[in-house]
Amino acid sequence: MKSIITLPETSGALAFDGEPSNAELDAIQLEMPLILAEVDLLDAEIMTIDRPATELDERRIRRARNRVMAARRDLTNRAGLAHAPMPGTVA
């Protein structure tokens, strides 16, 4: 069987070692509060899958949704600050 494509072993395209880069790990760390808030919301919703939601369940889901929205807001604000020009500089 003939090989259709041959690449040298030093090809950078094949250098992926399966581990996340430092930049990817930093991005995950930055998003971790949002990830945890979404997991809490999912847990609260899963509890009510096979039974009617009680008043306590509805309150738990509502609070979890509020935490998700707050985490999204904080993440968006941090991302906006990273791209905003410094005061006193011309954009």
PDB file of N, CA, C and O in Angstrom:
ATOM      1  N   MET A   1       0.847  -1.171   0.000  1.00  0.00           N
ATOM      2  CA  MET A   1       0.000   0.000   0.000  1.00  0.00           C
ATOM      3  C   MET A   1       0.893   1.235   0.000  1.00  0.00           C
ATOM      4  O   MET A   1       1.823   1.340   0.800  1.00  0.00           O
ATOM      5  N   LYS A   2       0.606   2.163  -0.898  1.00  0.00           N
ATOM      6  CA  LYS A   2       1.411   3.371  -1.019  1.00  0.00           C
ATOM      7  C   LYS A   2       0.869   4.474  -0.108  1.00  0.00           C
ATOM      8  O   LYS A   2      -0.340   4.624   0.062  1.00  0.00           O
ATOM      9  N   SER A   3       1.776   5.221   0.457  1.00  0.00           N
ATOM     10  CA  SER A   3       1.389   6.364   1.270  1.00  0.00           C
ATOM     11  C   SER A   3       1.044   7.521   0.351  1.00  0.00           C
ATOM     12  O   SER A   3       1.769   7.800  -0.603  1.00  0.00           O
ATOM     13  N   ILE A   4      -0.059   8.192   0.634  1.00  0.00           N
ATOM     14  CA  ILE A   4      -0.501   9.305  -0.193  1.00  0.00           C
ATOM     15  C   ILE A   4       0.330  10.541   0.097  1.00  0.00           C
ATOM     16  O   ILE A   4       0.651  11.301  -0.817  1.00  0.00           O
ATOM     17  N   ILE A   5       0.673  10.746   1.330  1.00  0.00           N
ATOM     18  CA  ILE A   5       1.395  11.957   1.713  1.00  0.00           C
ATOM     19  C   ILE A   5       2.568  11.578   2.595  1.00  0.00           C
ATOM     20  O   ILE A   5       2.449  10.709   3.458  1.00  0.00           O
ATOM     21  N   THR A   6       3.681  12.218   2.381  1.00  0.00           N
ATOM     22  CA  THR A   6       4.837  11.978   3.238  1.00  0.00           C
ATOM     23  C   THR A   6       5.284  13.300   3.819  1.00  0.00           C
ATOM     24  O   THR A   6       5.459  14.284   3.100  1.00  0.00           O
ATOM     25  N   LEU A   7       5.463  13.313   5.097  1.00  0.00           N
ATOM     26  CA  LEU A   7       5.910  14.504   5.804  1.00  0.00           C
ATOM     27  C   LEU A   7       7.204  14.172   6.524  1.00  0.00           C
ATOM     28  O   LEU A   7       7.371  13.059   7.023  1.00  0.00           O
ATOM     29  N   PRO A   8       8.105  15.115   6.581  1.00  0.00           N
ATOM     30  CA  PRO A   8       9.313  14.855   7.364  1.00  0.00           C
ATOM     31  C   PRO A   8       8.962  14.739   8.842  1.00  0.00           C
ATOM     32  O   PRO A   8       7.985  15.327   9.305  1.00  0.00           O
ATOM     33  N   GLU A   9       9.753  13.988   9.566  1.00  0.00           N
ATOM     34  CA  GLU A   9       9.481  13.779  10.989  1.00  0.00           C
ATOM     35  C   GLU A   9       9.616  15.065  11.797  1.00  0.00           C
ATOM     36  O   GLU A   9       9.118  15.142  12.920  1.00  0.00           O
ATOM     37  N   THR A  10      10.265  16.047  11.258  1.00  0.00           N
ATOM     38  CA  THR A  10      10.436  17.316  11.971  1.00  0.00           C
ATOM     39  C   THR A  10       9.295  18.279  11.696  1.00  0.00           C
ATOM     40  O   THR A  10       9.394  19.462  12.021  1.00  0.00           O
ATOM     41  N   SER A  11       8.232  17.799  11.111  1.00  0.00           N
ATOM     42  CA  SER A  11       7.104  18.663  10.782  1.00  0.00           C
ATOM     43  C   SER A  11       6.481  19.228  12.050  1.00  0.00           C
ATOM     44  O   SER A  11       6.215  18.493  13.000  1.00  0.00           O
ATOM     45  N   GLY A  12       6.247  20.551  12.061  1.00  0.00           N
ATOM     46  CA  GLY A  12       5.623  21.200  13.207  1.00  0.00           C
ATOM     47  C   GLY A  12       4.169  20.822  13.354  1.00  0.00           C
ATOM     48  O   GLY A  12       3.613  20.936  14.446  1.00  0.00           O
ATOM     49  N   ALA A  13       3.538  20.376  12.284  1.00  0.00           N
ATOM     50  CA  ALA A  13       2.133  19.996  12.343  1.00  0.00           C
ATOM     51  C   ALA A  13       1.936  18.752  13.182  1.00  0.00           C
ATOM     52  O   ALA A  13       0.846  18.540  13.713  1.00  0.00           O
ATOM     53  N   LEU A  14       2.935  17.942  13.313  1.00  0.00           N
ATOM     54  CA  LEU A  14       2.815  16.699  14.077  1.00  0.00           C
ATOM     55  C   LEU A  14       3.404  16.824  15.477  1.00  0.00           C
ATOM     56  O   LEU A  14       3.550  15.817  16.170  1.00  0.00           O
ATOM     57  N   ALA A  15       3.744  18.028  15.904  1.00  0.00           N
ATOM     58  CA  ALA A  15       4.408  18.222  17.189  1.00  0.00           C
ATOM     59  C   ALA A  15       3.448  18.286  18.371  1.00  0.00           C
ATOM     60  O   ALA A  15       3.903  18.463  19.501  1.00  0.00           O
ATOM     61  N   PHE A  16       2.160  18.152  18.165  1.00  0.00           N
ATOM     62  CA  PHE A  16       1.187  18.230  19.260  1.00  0.00           C
ATOM     63  C   PHE A  16       1.398  17.071  20.220  1.00  0.00           C
ATOM     64  O   PHE A  16       1.365  15.910  19.811  1.00  0.00           O
ATOM     65  N   ASP A  17       1.613  17.375  21.481  1.00  0.00           N
ATOM     66  CA  ASP A  17       1.888  16.331  22.472  1.00  0.00           C
ATOM     67  C   ASP A  17       0.664  15.944  23.293  1.00  0.00           C
ATOM     68  O   ASP A  17       0.773  15.109  24.190  1.00  0.00           O
ATOM     69  N   GLY A  18      -0.486  16.523  23.013  1.00  0.00           N
ATOM     70  CA  GLY A  18      -1.707  16.160  23.714  1.00  0.00           C
ATOM     71  C   GLY A  18      -1.972  16.959  24.977  1.00  0.00           C
ATOM     72  O   GLY A  18      -3.031  16.809  25.586  1.00  0.00           O
ATOM     73  N   GLU A  19      -1.053  17.787  25.376  1.00  0.00           N
ATOM     74  CA  GLU A  19      -1.214  18.594  26.579  1.00  0.00           C
ATOM     75  C   GLU A  19      -1.600  20.024  26.217  1.00  0.00           C
ATOM     76  O   GLU A  19      -1.158  20.540  25.190  1.00  0.00           O
ATOM     77  N   PRO A  20      -2.422  20.674  27.052  1.00  0.00           N
ATOM     78  CA  PRO A  20      -2.773  22.068  26.766  1.00  0.00           C
ATOM     79  C   PRO A  20      -1.572  22.985  26.982  1.00  0.00           C
ATOM     80  O   PRO A  20      -0.710  22.727  27.823  1.00  0.00           O
ATOM     81  N   SER A  21      -1.542  24.040  26.213  1.00  0.00           N
ATOM     82  CA  SER A  21      -0.463  25.013  26.354  1.00  0.00           C
ATOM     83  C   SER A  21      -0.704  25.871  27.600  1.00  0.00           C
ATOM     84  O   SER A  21      -1.777  25.820  28.201  1.00  0.00           O
ATOM     85  N   ASN A  22       0.293  26.647  27.971  1.00  0.00           N
ATOM     86  CA  ASN A  22       0.142  27.542  29.119  1.00  0.00           C
ATOM     87  C   ASN A  22      -0.950  28.577  28.876  1.00  0.00           C
ATOM     88  O   ASN A  22      -1.677  28.935  29.802  1.00  0.00           O
ATOM     89  N   ALA A  23      -1.073  29.061  27.643  1.00  0.00           N
ATOM     90  CA  ALA A  23      -2.122  30.030  27.320  1.00  0.00           C
ATOM     91  C   ALA A  23      -3.502  29.399  27.469  1.00  0.00           C
ATOM     92  O   ALA A  23      -4.430  30.042  27.959  1.00  0.00           O
ATOM     93  N   GLU A  24      -3.639  28.151  27.049  1.00  0.00           N
ATOM     94  CA  GLU A  24      -4.927  27.462  27.201  1.00  0.00           C
ATOM     95  C   GLU A  24      -5.254  27.228  28.671  1.00  0.00           C
ATOM     96  O   GLU A  24      -6.407  27.372  29.079  1.00  0.00           O
ATOM     97  N   LEU A  25      -4.262  26.873  29.460  1.00  0.00           N
ATOM     98  CA  LEU A  25      -4.484  26.677  30.897  1.00  0.00           C
ATOM     99  C   LEU A  25      -4.869  27.985  31.574  1.00  0.00           C
ATOM    100  O   LEU A  25      -5.721  27.994  32.462  1.00  0.00           O
ATOM    101  N   ASP A  26      -4.252  29.087  31.164  1.00  0.00           N
ATOM    102  CA  ASP A  26      -4.600  30.396  31.723  1.00  0.00           C
ATOM    103  C   ASP A  26      -6.037  30.773  31.365  1.00  0.00           C
ATOM    104  O   ASP A  26      -6.757  31.332  32.193  1.00  0.00           O
ATOM    105  N   ALA A  27      -6.458  30.469  30.131  1.00  0.00           N
ATOM    106  CA  ALA A  27      -7.831  30.761  29.708  1.00  0.00           C
ATOM    107  C   ALA A  27      -8.829  29.937  30.508  1.00  0.00           C
ATOM    108  O   ALA A  27      -9.883  30.442  30.896  1.00  0.00           O
ATOM    109  N   ILE A  28      -8.507  28.686  30.754  1.00  0.00           N
ATOM    110  CA  ILE A  28      -9.383  27.824  31.555  1.00  0.00           C
ATOM    111  C   ILE A  28      -9.475  28.357  32.974  1.00  0.00           C
ATOM    112  O   ILE A  28     -10.561  28.406  33.552  1.00  0.00           O
ATOM    113  N   GLN A  29      -8.342  28.756  33.536  1.00  0.00           N
ATOM    114  CA  GLN A  29      -8.328  29.308  34.895  1.00  0.00           C
ATOM    115  C   GLN A  29      -9.170  30.571  34.986  1.00  0.00           C
ATOM    116  O   GLN A  29      -9.868  30.787  35.976  1.00  0.00           O
ATOM    117  N   LEU A  30      -9.105  31.399  33.960  1.00  0.00           N
ATOM    118  CA  LEU A  30      -9.893  32.630  33.924  1.00  0.00           C
ATOM    119  C   LEU A  30     -11.387  32.328  33.871  1.00  0.00           C
ATOM    120  O   LEU A  30     -12.190  33.049  34.463  1.00  0.00           O
ATOM    121  N   GLU A  31     -11.761  31.262  33.163  1.00  0.00           N
ATOM    122  CA  GLU A  31     -13.167  30.900  32.997  1.00  0.00           C
ATOM    123  C   GLU A  31     -13.685  29.971  34.094  1.00  0.00           C
ATOM    124  O   GLU A  31     -14.870  29.637  34.094  1.00  0.00           O
ATOM    125  N   MET A  32     -12.843  29.549  35.018  1.00  0.00           N
ATOM    126  CA  MET A  32     -13.245  28.568  36.031  1.00  0.00           C
ATOM    127  C   MET A  32     -14.449  28.992  36.875  1.00  0.00           C
ATOM    128  O   MET A  32     -15.299  28.142  37.139  1.00  0.00           O
ATOM    129  N   PRO A  33     -14.582  30.253  37.320  1.00  0.00           N
ATOM    130  CA  PRO A  33     -15.791  30.609  38.072  1.00  0.00           C
ATOM    131  C   PRO A  33     -17.075  30.393  37.258  1.00  0.00           C
ATOM    132  O   PRO A  33     -18.085  29.949  37.804  1.00  0.00           O
ATOM    133  N   LEU A  34     -17.040  30.702  35.973  1.00  0.00           N
ATOM    134  CA  LEU A  34     -18.205  30.474  35.120  1.00  0.00           C
ATOM    135  C   LEU A  34     -18.469  28.980  34.953  1.00  0.00           C
ATOM    136  O   LEU A  34     -19.621  28.547  34.999  1.00  0.00           O
ATOM    137  N   ILE A  35     -17.434  28.203  34.764  1.00  0.00           N
ATOM    138  CA  ILE A  35     -17.587  26.757  34.606  1.00  0.00           C
ATOM    139  C   ILE A  35     -18.221  26.157  35.853  1.00  0.00           C
ATOM    140  O   ILE A  35     -19.144  25.349  35.749  1.00  0.00           O
ATOM    141  N   LEU A  36     -17.739  26.543  37.029  1.00  0.00           N
ATOM    142  CA  LEU A  36     -18.286  26.002  38.283  1.00  0.00           C
ATOM    143  C   LEU A  36     -19.732  26.438  38.496  1.00  0.00           C
ATOM    144  O   LEU A  36     -20.546  25.654  38.985  1.00  0.00           O
ATOM    145  N   ALA A  37     -20.065  27.687  38.131  1.00  0.00           N
ATOM    146  CA  ALA A  37     -21.440  28.156  38.268  1.00  0.00           C
ATOM    147  C   ALA A  37     -22.361  27.381  37.332  1.00  0.00           C
ATOM    148  O   ALA A  37     -23.486  27.054  37.709  1.00  0.00           O
ATOM    149  N   GLU A  38     -21.903  27.082  36.119  1.00  0.00           N
ATOM    150  CA  GLU A  38     -22.718  26.309  35.187  1.00  0.00           C
ATOM    151  C   GLU A  38     -22.907  24.873  35.665  1.00  0.00           C
ATOM    152  O   GLU A  38     -23.968  24.286  35.457  1.00  0.00           O
ATOM    153  N   VAL A  39     -21.886  24.306  36.303  1.00  0.00           N
ATOM    154  CA  VAL A  39     -22.014  22.953  36.865  1.00  0.00           C
ATOM    155  C   VAL A  39     -23.047  22.948  37.993  1.00  0.00           C
ATOM    156  O   VAL A  39     -23.853  22.023  38.089  1.00  0.00           O
ATOM    157  N   ASP A  40     -23.029  23.974  38.845  1.00  0.00           N
ATOM    158  CA  ASP A  40     -24.018  24.068  39.922  1.00  0.00           C
ATOM    159  C   ASP A  40     -25.434  24.185  39.361  1.00  0.00           C
ATOM    160  O   ASP A  40     -26.363  23.571  39.887  1.00  0.00           O
ATOM    161  N   LEU A  41     -25.601  24.970  38.297  1.00  0.00           N
ATOM    162  CA  LEU A  41     -26.915  25.098  37.666  1.00  0.00           C
ATOM    163  C   LEU A  41     -27.358  23.763  37.098  1.00  0.00           C
ATOM    164  O   LEU A  41     -28.512  23.369  37.263  1.00  0.00           O
ATOM    165  N   LEU A  42     -26.457  23.069  36.434  1.00  0.00           N
ATOM    166  CA  LEU A  42     -26.797  21.768  35.870  1.00  0.00           C
ATOM    167  C   LEU A  42     -27.190  20.779  36.967  1.00  0.00           C
ATOM    168  O   LEU A  42     -28.146  20.021  36.803  1.00  0.00           O
ATOM    169  N   ASP A  43     -26.462  20.782  38.082  1.00  0.00           N
ATOM    170  CA  ASP A  43     -26.807  19.907  39.202  1.00  0.00           C
ATOM    171  C   ASP A  43     -28.202  20.215  39.741  1.00  0.00           C
ATOM    172  O   ASP A  43     -28.975  19.305  40.041  1.00  0.00           O
ATOM    173  N   ALA A  44     -28.518  21.511  39.860  1.00  0.00           N
ATOM    174  CA  ALA A  44     -29.840  21.901  40.369  1.00  0.00           C
ATOM    175  C   ALA A  44     -30.935  21.470  39.401  1.00  0.00           C
ATOM    176  O   ALA A  44     -32.008  21.046  39.829  1.00  0.00           O
ATOM    177  N   GLU A  45     -30.673  21.575  38.105  1.00  0.00           N
ATOM    178  CA  GLU A  45     -31.676  21.168  37.120  1.00  0.00           C
ATOM    179  C   GLU A  45     -31.824  19.650  37.065  1.00  0.00           C
ATOM    180  O   GLU A  45     -32.930  19.143  36.875  1.00  0.00           O
ATOM    181  N   ILE A  46     -30.730  18.928  37.228  1.00  0.00           N
ATOM    182  CA  ILE A  46     -30.777  17.465  37.196  1.00  0.00           C
ATOM    183  C   ILE A  46     -31.627  16.919  38.337  1.00  0.00           C
ATOM    184  O   ILE A  46     -32.312  15.908  38.180  1.00  0.00           O
ATOM    185  N   MET A  47     -31.581  17.593  39.492  1.00  0.00           N
ATOM    186  CA  MET A  47     -32.362  17.117  40.641  1.00  0.00           C
ATOM    187  C   MET A  47     -33.864  17.122  40.366  1.00  0.00           C
ATOM    188  O   MET A  47     -34.616  16.391  41.011  1.00  0.00           O
ATOM    189  N   THR A  48     -34.301  17.935  39.419  1.00  0.00           N
ATOM    190  CA  THR A  48     -35.739  18.050  39.170  1.00  0.00           C
ATOM    191  C   THR A  48     -36.186  17.334  37.901  1.00  0.00           C
ATOM    192  O   THR A  48     -37.313  17.536  37.449  1.00  0.00           O
ATOM    193  N   ILE A  49     -35.335  16.513  37.324  1.00  0.00           N
ATOM    194  CA  ILE A  49     -35.693  15.837  36.071  1.00  0.00           C
ATOM    195  C   ILE A  49     -36.845  14.851  36.260  1.00  0.00           C
ATOM    196  O   ILE A  49     -37.780  14.832  35.460  1.00  0.00           O
ATOM    197  N   ASP A  50     -36.786  14.049  37.293  1.00  0.00           N
ATOM    198  CA  ASP A  50     -37.762  12.966  37.432  1.00  0.00           C
ATOM    199  C   ASP A  50     -38.855  13.245  38.467  1.00  0.00           C
ATOM    200  O   ASP A  50     -39.588  12.336  38.856  1.00  0.00           O
ATOM    201  N   ARG A  51     -38.962  14.471  38.904  1.00  0.00           N
ATOM    202  CA  ARG A  51     -40.021  14.817  39.857  1.00  0.00           C
ATOM    203  C   ARG A  51     -40.388  16.283  39.686  1.00  0.00           C
ATOM    204  O   ARG A  51     -39.600  17.059  39.146  1.00  0.00           O
ATOM    205  N   PRO A  52     -41.554  16.665  40.131  1.00  0.00           N
ATOM    206  CA  PRO A  52     -41.937  18.080  40.037  1.00  0.00           C
ATOM    207  C   PRO A  52     -41.039  18.931  40.937  1.00  0.00           C
ATOM    208  O   PRO A  52     -40.647  18.507  42.024  1.00  0.00           O
ATOM    209  N   ALA A  53     -40.727  20.115  40.473  1.00  0.00           N
ATOM    210  CA  ALA A  53     -39.864  21.011  41.238  1.00  0.00           C
ATOM    211  C   ALA A  53     -40.635  21.607  42.409  1.00  0.00           C
ATOM    212  O   ALA A  53     -41.746  22.113  42.248  1.00  0.00           O
ATOM    213  N   THR A  54     -40.028  21.539  43.584  1.00  0.00           N
ATOM    214  CA  THR A  54     -40.629  22.154  44.760  1.00  0.00           C
ATOM    215  C   THR A  54     -40.217  23.625  44.799  1.00  0.00           C
ATOM    216  O   THR A  54     -39.422  24.082  43.978  1.00  0.00           O
ATOM    217  N   GLU A  55     -40.763  24.347  45.753  1.00  0.00           N
ATOM    218  CA  GLU A  55     -40.400  25.755  45.905  1.00  0.00           C
ATOM    219  C   GLU A  55     -38.907  25.894  46.198  1.00  0.00           C
ATOM    220  O   GLU A  55     -38.261  26.819  45.705  1.00  0.00           O
ATOM    221  N   LEU A  56     -38.361  24.984  46.992  1.00  0.00           N
ATOM    222  CA  LEU A  56     -36.935  24.998  47.298  1.00  0.00           C
ATOM    223  C   LEU A  56     -36.104  24.733  46.042  1.00  0.00           C
ATOM    224  O   LEU A  56     -35.072  25.371  45.832  1.00  0.00           O
ATOM    225  N   ASP A  57     -36.555  23.788  45.204  1.00  0.00           N
ATOM    226  CA  ASP A  57     -35.853  23.509  43.947  1.00  0.00           C
ATOM    227  C   ASP A  57     -35.866  24.729  43.033  1.00  0.00           C
ATOM    228  O   ASP A  57     -34.845  25.067  42.433  1.00  0.00           O
ATOM    229  N   GLU A  58     -36.999  25.380  42.927  1.00  0.00           N
ATOM    230  CA  GLU A  58     -37.095  26.568  42.075  1.00  0.00           C
ATOM    231  C   GLU A  58     -36.166  27.669  42.577  1.00  0.00           C
ATOM    232  O   GLU A  58     -35.532  28.361  41.780  1.00  0.00           O
ATOM    233  N   ARG A  59     -36.086  27.831  43.886  1.00  0.00           N
ATOM    234  CA  ARG A  59     -35.197  28.834  44.460  1.00  0.00           C
ATOM    235  C   ARG A  59     -33.743  28.481  44.186  1.00  0.00           C
ATOM    236  O   ARG A  59     -32.939  29.353  43.858  1.00  0.00           O
ATOM    237  N   ARG A  60     -33.405  27.193  44.323  1.00  0.00           N
ATOM    238  CA  ARG A  60     -32.036  26.739  44.068  1.00  0.00           C
ATOM    239  C   ARG A  60     -31.647  26.978  42.603  1.00  0.00           C
ATOM    240  O   ARG A  60     -30.538  27.429  42.318  1.00  0.00           O
ATOM    241  N   ILE A  61     -32.560  26.676  41.683  1.00  0.00           N
ATOM    242  CA  ILE A  61     -32.294  26.888  40.249  1.00  0.00           C
ATOM    243  C   ILE A  61     -32.157  28.383  39.951  1.00  0.00           C
ATOM    244  O   ILE A  61     -31.261  28.792  39.213  1.00  0.00           O
ATOM    245  N   ARG A  62     -33.046  29.192  40.523  1.00  0.00           N
ATOM    246  CA  ARG A  62     -32.994  30.634  40.286  1.00  0.00           C
ATOM    247  C   ARG A  62     -31.664  31.220  40.787  1.00  0.00           C
ATOM    248  O   ARG A  62     -31.046  32.037  40.105  1.00  0.00           O
ATOM    249  N   ARG A  63     -31.236  30.801  41.970  1.00  0.00           N
ATOM    250  CA  ARG A  63     -29.966  31.305  42.507  1.00  0.00           C
ATOM    251  C   ARG A  63     -28.787  30.831  41.661  1.00  0.00           C
ATOM    252  O   ARG A  63     -27.837  31.583  41.442  1.00  0.00           O
ATOM    253  N   ALA A  64     -28.845  29.595  41.189  1.00  0.00           N
ATOM    254  CA  ALA A  64     -27.771  29.078  40.336  1.00  0.00           C
ATOM    255  C   ALA A  64     -27.718  29.853  39.018  1.00  0.00           C
ATOM    256  O   ALA A  64     -26.633  30.161  38.526  1.00  0.00           O
ATOM    257  N   ARG A  65     -28.883  30.169  38.444  1.00  0.00           N
ATOM    258  CA  ARG A  65     -28.913  30.977  37.210  1.00  0.00           C
ATOM    259  C   ARG A  65     -28.321  32.363  37.456  1.00  0.00           C
ATOM    260  O   ARG A  65     -27.583  32.889  36.622  1.00  0.00           O
ATOM    261  N   ASN A  66     -28.649  32.945  38.601  1.00  0.00           N
ATOM    262  CA  ASN A  66     -28.100  34.263  38.935  1.00  0.00           C
ATOM    263  C   ASN A  66     -26.578  34.212  39.073  1.00  0.00           C
ATOM    264  O   ASN A  66     -25.884  35.140  38.656  1.00  0.00           O
ATOM    265  N   ARG A  67     -26.054  33.121  39.662  1.00  0.00           N
ATOM    266  CA  ARG A  67     -24.599  32.977  39.773  1.00  0.00           C
ATOM    267  C   ARG A  67     -23.949  32.832  38.404  1.00  0.00           C
ATOM    268  O   ARG A  67     -22.865  33.365  38.168  1.00  0.00           O
ATOM    269  N   VAL A  68     -24.611  32.108  37.497  1.00  0.00           N
ATOM    270  CA  VAL A  68     -24.087  31.964  36.132  1.00  0.00           C
ATOM    271  C   VAL A  68     -24.052  33.325  35.448  1.00  0.00           C
ATOM    272  O   VAL A  68     -23.054  33.680  34.821  1.00  0.00           O
ATOM    273  N   MET A  69     -25.124  34.080  35.565  1.00  0.00           N
ATOM    274  CA  MET A  69     -25.175  35.395  34.922  1.00  0.00           C
ATOM    275  C   MET A  69     -24.110  36.329  35.511  1.00  0.00           C
ATOM    276  O   MET A  69     -23.479  37.085  34.773  1.00  0.00           O
ATOM    277  N   ALA A  70     -23.910  36.283  36.822  1.00  0.00           N
ATOM    278  CA  ALA A  70     -22.892  37.125  37.454  1.00  0.00           C
ATOM    279  C   ALA A  70     -21.489  36.716  36.992  1.00  0.00           C
ATOM    280  O   ALA A  70     -20.642  37.573  36.741  1.00  0.00           O
ATOM    281  N   ALA A  71     -21.248  35.413  36.881  1.00  0.00           N
ATOM    282  CA  ALA A  71     -19.939  34.947  36.423  1.00  0.00           C
ATOM    283  C   ALA A  71     -19.707  35.344  34.966  1.00  0.00           C
ATOM    284  O   ALA A  71     -18.596  35.723  34.597  1.00  0.00           O
ATOM    285  N   ARG A  72     -20.757  35.259  34.134  1.00  0.00           N
ATOM    286  CA  ARG A  72     -20.618  35.692  32.733  1.00  0.00           C
ATOM    287  C   ARG A  72     -20.336  37.186  32.654  1.00  0.00           C
ATOM    288  O   ARG A  72     -19.502  37.625  31.862  1.00  0.00           O
ATOM    289  N   ARG A  73     -21.028  37.962  33.472  1.00  0.00           N
ATOM    290  CA  ARG A  73     -20.805  39.407  33.499  1.00  0.00           C
ATOM    291  C   ARG A  73     -19.373  39.720  33.904  1.00  0.00           C
ATOM    292  O   ARG A  73     -18.706  40.532  33.263  1.00  0.00           O
ATOM    293  N   ASP A  74     -18.897  39.079  34.965  1.00  0.00           N
ATOM    294  CA  ASP A  74     -17.531  39.331  35.440  1.00  0.00           C
ATOM    295  C   ASP A  74     -16.500  38.938  34.383  1.00  0.00           C
ATOM    296  O   ASP A  74     -15.523  39.655  34.168  1.00  0.00           O
ATOM    297  N   LEU A  75     -16.718  37.803  33.726  1.00  0.00           N
ATOM    298  CA  LEU A  75     -15.789  37.358  32.692  1.00  0.00           C
ATOM    299  C   LEU A  75     -15.787  38.320  31.513  1.00  0.00           C
ATOM    300  O   LEU A  75     -14.729  38.637  30.970  1.00  0.00           O
ATOM    301  N   THR A  76     -16.960  38.784  31.118  1.00  0.00           N
ATOM    302  CA  THR A  76     -17.059  39.738  30.012  1.00  0.00           C
ATOM    303  C   THR A  76     -16.392  41.055  30.373  1.00  0.00           C
ATOM    304  O   THR A  76     -15.697  41.647  29.547  1.00  0.00           O
ATOM    305  N   ASN A  77     -16.599  41.514  31.595  1.00  0.00           N
ATOM    306  CA  ASN A  77     -15.971  42.758  32.027  1.00  0.00           C
ATOM    307  C   ASN A  77     -14.450  42.633  32.052  1.00  0.00           C
ATOM    308  O   ASN A  77     -13.745  43.566  31.669  1.00  0.00           O
ATOM    309  N   ARG A  78     -13.940  41.483  32.502  1.00  0.00           N
ATOM    310  CA  ARG A  78     -12.493  41.282  32.515  1.00  0.00           C
ATOM    311  C   ARG A  78     -11.943  41.259  31.097  1.00  0.00           C
ATOM    312  O   ARG A  78     -10.877  41.816  30.834  1.00  0.00           O
ATOM    313  N   ALA A  79     -12.658  40.621  30.186  1.00  0.00           N
ATOM    314  CA  ALA A  79     -12.213  40.565  28.789  1.00  0.00           C
ATOM    315  C   ALA A  79     -12.255  41.954  28.169  1.00  0.00           C
ATOM    316  O   ALA A  79     -11.382  42.302  27.374  1.00  0.00           O
ATOM    317  N   GLY A  80     -13.260  42.753  28.522  1.00  0.00           N
ATOM    318  CA  GLY A  80     -13.354  44.112  28.006  1.00  0.00           C
ATOM    319  C   GLY A  80     -12.235  44.995  28.517  1.00  0.00           C
ATOM    320  O   GLY A  80     -11.741  45.854  27.788  1.00  0.00           O
ATOM    321  N   LEU A  81     -11.830  44.794  29.760  1.00  0.00           N
ATOM    322  CA  LEU A  81     -10.733  45.580  30.321  1.00  0.00           C
ATOM    323  C   LEU A  81      -9.406  45.216  29.672  1.00  0.00           C
ATOM    324  O   LEU A  81      -8.521  46.061  29.538  1.00  0.00           O
ATOM    325  N   ALA A  82      -9.270  43.966  29.274  1.00  0.00           N
ATOM    326  CA  ALA A  82      -8.024  43.530  28.658  1.00  0.00           C
ATOM    327  C   ALA A  82      -7.826  44.182  27.297  1.00  0.00           C
ATOM    328  O   ALA A  82      -6.690  44.366  26.862  1.00  0.00           O
ATOM    329  N   HIS A  83      -8.918  44.535  26.617  1.00  0.00           N
ATOM    330  CA  HIS A  83      -8.830  45.113  25.281  1.00  0.00           C
ATOM    331  C   HIS A  83      -9.025  46.622  25.274  1.00  0.00           C
ATOM    332  O   HIS A  83      -8.910  47.257  24.226  1.00  0.00           O
ATOM    333  N   ALA A  84      -9.318  47.200  26.432  1.00  0.00           N
ATOM    334  CA  ALA A  84      -9.560  48.651  26.493  1.00  0.00           C
ATOM    335  C   ALA A  84      -8.225  49.391  26.472  1.00  0.00           C
ATOM    336  O   ALA A  84      -7.242  48.922  27.045  1.00  0.00           O
ATOM    337  N   PRO A  85      -8.192  50.552  25.809  1.00  0.00           N
ATOM    338  CA  PRO A  85      -6.955  51.339  25.808  1.00  0.00           C
ATOM    339  C   PRO A  85      -6.686  51.912  27.194  1.00  0.00           C
ATOM    340  O   PRO A  85      -7.614  52.149  27.967  1.00  0.00           O
ATOM    341  N   MET A  86      -5.446  52.126  27.494  1.00  0.00           N
ATOM    342  CA  MET A  86      -5.068  52.699  28.783  1.00  0.00           C
ATOM    343  C   MET A  86      -5.507  54.161  28.839  1.00  0.00           C
ATOM    344  O   MET A  86      -5.462  54.846  27.817  1.00  0.00           O
ATOM    345  N   PRO A  87      -5.928  54.655  29.998  1.00  0.00           N
ATOM    346  CA  PRO A  87      -6.325  56.063  30.112  1.00  0.00           C
ATOM    347  C   PRO A  87      -5.156  56.979  29.742  1.00  0.00           C
ATOM    348  O   PRO A  87      -4.013  56.741  30.131  1.00  0.00           O
ATOM    349  N   GLY A  88      -5.469  58.022  28.987  1.00  0.00           N
ATOM    350  CA  GLY A  88      -4.451  58.972  28.606  1.00  0.00           C
ATOM    351  C   GLY A  88      -3.725  58.614  27.316  1.00  0.00           C
ATOM    352  O   GLY A  88      -2.848  59.355  26.871  1.00  0.00           O
ATOM    353  N   THR A  89      -4.092  57.459  26.699  1.00  0.00           N
ATOM    354  CA  THR A  89      -3.451  57.073  25.436  1.00  0.00           C
ATOM    355  C   THR A  89      -4.450  57.220  24.311  1.00  0.00           C
ATOM    356  O   THR A  89      -5.661  57.236  24.533  1.00  0.00           O
ATOM    357  N   VAL A  90      -3.939  57.325  23.123  1.00  0.00           N
ATOM    358  CA  VAL A  90      -4.798  57.444  21.939  1.00  0.00           C
ATOM    359  C   VAL A  90      -5.028  56.052  21.391  1.00  0.00           C
ATOM    360  O   VAL A  90      -4.084  55.288  21.190  1.00  0.00           O
ATOM    361  N   ALA A  91      -6.292  55.726  21.149  1.00  0.00           N
ATOM    362  CA  ALA A  91      -6.631  54.391  20.664  1.00  0.00           C
ATOM    363  C   ALA A  91      -6.347  54.237  19.199  1.00  0.00           C
ATOM    364  O   ALA A  91      -6.578  53.168  18.634  1.00  0.00           O
TER     365      ALA A  91
END
